[in-house]
């Protein structure tokens, strides 16, 4: 995707006051944690501890919503807009959880380009937890599990019926949109942005995934890794054994922190 010429350049959030105490041993960065589908900020907050002993600076918690996967990107701008700022820039780290977190980042980049005519140049790294899926046609069953779980108050006896109906609907949608109308599904377009968008060019990535993730299977993450590397992106990966979707930090906290710190320290 092309970006406007002579575009402004942006950062996120205000810098600390000039007289604020600093630790010379820690870099000053902004961390934007973008959560999984319908995860609340209070659940996302535990990831702050990953960064407290590594860097100093603001940490933003951004909730994401399942409904964002079925509506236009501009409809998602409303809760991403507060992240936008035109102040002095710091290094920026994105920490994304699941495909809905990736979708929120794609919406954010779209907002910067379309609404503000800006390009992000301060990103130091992108960390993916349990994401991304590069080809939507490969994962209708995985998506069906996610959508079914997101329905509040669904009785247990009705869940298998809804699961199968939704699966049939997603298969039909893939056949119609991708096969008949020749339109690229949302996840495919999001992945293309991760590879080609000017906001992502040259930004190193870390993939955190598991062999037991049923929503974003390891085969999909490993395909994404290969495709990202093929177009020239620097990608590191850490495969966890036995943790479930977006449960790697909860299951292996020390190993998770070590993977993030080992990846980030040479880049900050």
C-alpha positions in Angstrom: 0.0 0.0 0.0 1.3 3.4 -0.9 1.4 6.3 1.6 0.9 10.0 0.9 4.1 11.9 0.1 5.4 14.3 2.8 3.1 12.7 5.4 3.3 13.9 9.0 4.9 11.5 11.5 3.3 10.6 14.7 3.8 9.0 18.1 1.4 7.9 20.9 0.7 9.6 24.2 2.5 12.5 25.9 6.1 12.4 27.0 6.8 12.5 30.7 7.5 16.0 32.2 11.1 17.2 31.9 11.6 17.0 35.7 10.2 13.4 36.0 12.6 10.9 37.5 14.3 8.6 35.0 16.4 5.5 35.1 19.3 5.7 32.8 19.5 1.9 32.6 16.1 1.7 31.0 15.0 3.0 27.6 12.0 5.3 27.4 9.3 3.7 25.2 5.6 3.5 24.8 3.9 0.1 24.9 0.5 -0.4 23.3 -1.1 -3.7 24.5 -4.0 -4.6 22.2 -6.2 -7.3 23.6 -8.0 -10.4 22.4 -11.7 -10.5 21.5 -13.8 -8.9 24.1 -11.1 -9.2 26.7 -11.4 -6.5 29.4 -8.6 -4.1 30.3 -8.4 -5.5 33.8 -7.5 -8.9 32.3 -5.0 -7.3 29.9 -3.4 -5.3 32.7 -1.3 -8.3 33.8 0.9 -8.0 30.7 2.2 -4.7 32.1 4.5 -6.6 34.4 6.3 -7.9 31.3 7.6 -4.4 30.7 7.9 -2.7 34.1 11.5 -4.0 34.7 12.5 -3.5 31.0 11.5 0.0 30.0 10.1 3.3 31.4 7.3 5.1 29.8 3.5 4.9 29.3 1.7 1.6 28.8 -1.6 1.7 27.0 -4.3 -1.0 27.3 -6.6 -1.2 24.3 -9.6 -3.5 24.3 -10.7 -5.2 21.1 -14.1 -6.6 20.1 -15.3 -9.6 18.2 -17.8 -7.5 16.3 -14.9 -5.6 14.7 -14.2 -8.6 12.6 -17.5 -8.2 10.8 -17.7 -4.4 10.3 -15.7 -1.7 8.4 -12.5 -0.4 9.9 -13.7 3.1 10.2 -16.3 1.9 12.7 -13.4 0.8 15.0 -11.6 4.2 14.9 -13.8 5.5 17.8 -11.9 3.8 20.5 -8.5 3.8 18.8 -8.6 7.5 18.1 -7.4 8.5 21.7 -4.1 6.7 21.0 -3.3 9.3 18.4 -1.1 12.2 19.4 1.1 14.6 17.5 3.6 15.3 20.3 7.3 14.4 20.4 7.9 10.8 19.5 9.2 7.9 21.5 10.0 4.4 20.5 6.8 2.4 20.3 6.2 -1.3 21.0 3.0 -3.0 19.9 2.0 -6.2 21.8 -1.0 -7.9 20.1 -3.1 -10.7 21.4 -5.0 -12.9 19.0 -6.4 -12.1 15.6 -8.7 -9.4 17.0 -5.7 -7.6 18.4 -4.1 -7.7 14.9 -7.3 -6.4 13.4 -7.3 -3.4 15.8 -3.8 -2.6 14.8 -4.8 -2.8 11.1 -7.7 -0.4 11.9 -5.3 1.9 13.7 -3.0 2.1 10.8 -5.9 2.6 8.5 -7.1 5.5 10.6 -3.6 7.1 10.5 -3.4 6.9 6.8 -7.0 7.7 5.8 -8.2 10.1 8.5 -4.9 11.8 9.5 -2.8 11.3 6.4 0.1 10.2 8.7 2.6 7.4 8.8 4.0 5.8 11.9 7.8 5.8 12.0 8.6 5.3 15.7 7.7 1.6 16.0 10.6 -0.4 17.5 8.9 -3.9 17.5 5.6 -5.8 17.1 5.0 -8.8 19.4 2.3 -11.3 18.4 0.7 -13.6 21.0 -1.5 -16.3 19.5 -1.7 -14.7 16.0 -1.8 -14.0 13.1 -3.7 -16.2 10.6 -2.5 -15.4 7.1 -5.2 -17.2 5.2 -8.8 -16.9 6.4 -10.0 -19.8 4.2 -7.9 -22.2 6.3 -9.7 -21.5 9.6 -13.5 -21.4 9.5 -13.8 -24.0 12.3 -11.3 -22.1 14.5 -13.3 -18.9 13.9 -16.6 -20.7 14.6 -15.2 -21.8 18.1 -14.3 -18.2 18.8 -17.6 -16.7 17.7 -19.6 -19.3 19.6 -17.7 -18.6 22.8 -18.4 -14.9 22.4 -22.2 -15.3 22.6 -23.2 -14.4 26.2 -25.6 -16.7 28.1 -25.7 -19.4 25.4 -27.0 -22.6 27.1 -24.7 -25.6 27.0 -27.2 -27.8 25.2 -27.6 -25.3 22.4 -23.9 -24.7 21.9 -23.2 -27.7 19.6 -26.2 -26.6 17.4 -25.0 -23.0 17.1 -21.5 -24.2 16.5 -22.4 -26.2 13.5 -24.8 -23.7 12.1 -22.2 -21.0 12.4 -19.6 -23.2 10.8 -21.8 -23.8 7.8 -22.4 -20.1 7.6 -18.7 -19.3 7.6 -18.0 -21.9 5.0 -20.7 -20.3 2.8 -19.2 -16.9 3.4 -15.7 -18.0 2.4 -17.1 -19.6 -0.7 -19.2 -16.5 -1.6 -16.7 -13.8 -0.8 -13.4 -15.5 -1.7 -14.6 -17.8 -4.4 -17.5 -16.1 -6.2 -17.0 -12.4 -5.5 -13.2 -12.7 -5.5 -13.0 -10.4 -2.5 -10.2 -10.9 0.0 -11.4 -11.8 3.5 -10.6 -9.5 6.4 -7.9 -11.6 7.9 -6.1 -11.9 4.6 -6.2 -8.1 4.2 -5.0 -7.6 7.7 -2.0 -10.0 7.1 -1.1 -8.1 3.9 -1.0 -4.9 5.9 1.4 -6.6 8.4 3.7 -7.5 5.5 3.3 -4.4 3.2 2.0 -1.4 5.0 4.5 1.5 5.3 3.8 1.6 9.1 5.2 -2.0 9.4 8.2 -1.8 7.0 11.4 -2.8 8.8 9.8 -3.3 12.2 11.1 -6.6 13.8 8.5 -9.1 15.0 8.3 -11.8 17.7 5.7 -14.6 17.4 4.6 -16.3 20.6 2.4 -19.3 19.9 1.6 -22.8 21.1 1.2 -26.4 19.8 -2.1 -26.6 21.7 -3.8 -23.5 20.4 -7.1 -24.5 18.7 -8.1 -21.0 17.6 -4.9 -20.0 15.9 -3.1 -23.4 15.2 0.7 -23.5 15.1 0.6 -24.3 11.4 -1.0 -21.0 10.6 1.5 -19.0 12.7 4.4 -20.8 11.1 2.9 -20.1 7.6 2.7 -16.4 8.6 6.4 -16.5 9.8 7.5 -17.9 6.4 5.5 -15.3 4.5 6.7 -12.4 6.6 10.4 -13.5 6.2 9.9 -14.0 2.4 9.1 -10.3 2.0 12.1 -9.3 4.0 10.8 -8.9 7.6 12.9 -9.8 10.6 10.9 -12.4 12.6 11.8 -14.4 15.7 9.5 -17.1 17.2 8.9 -18.9 20.5 6.8 -22.1 20.5 5.3 -23.0 23.9 4.4 -26.6 24.6 0.9 -27.1 26.1 -0.5 -23.6 26.7 -3.9 -22.7 25.2 -4.9 -19.6 23.2 -3.6 -16.4 24.7 -2.7 -18.4 27.9 1.1 -18.6 27.3 1.9 -15.8 29.8 -0.4 -17.4 32.4 1.0 -20.9 31.9 4.7 -20.0 31.4 5.2 -16.6 33.0 9.0 -16.8 33.3 9.6 -18.2 29.9 7.2 -15.6 28.4 9.0 -12.7 30.0 12.4 -14.1 29.0 11.3 -14.5 25.4 10.0 -10.9 25.2 13.0 -9.4 27.0 15.5 -11.4 24.9 13.8 -10.2 21.8 13.5 -6.5 22.8 16.8 -5.7 24.6 18.9 -5.6 21.4 16.4 -3.3 19.7 15.8 -0.6 22.4 
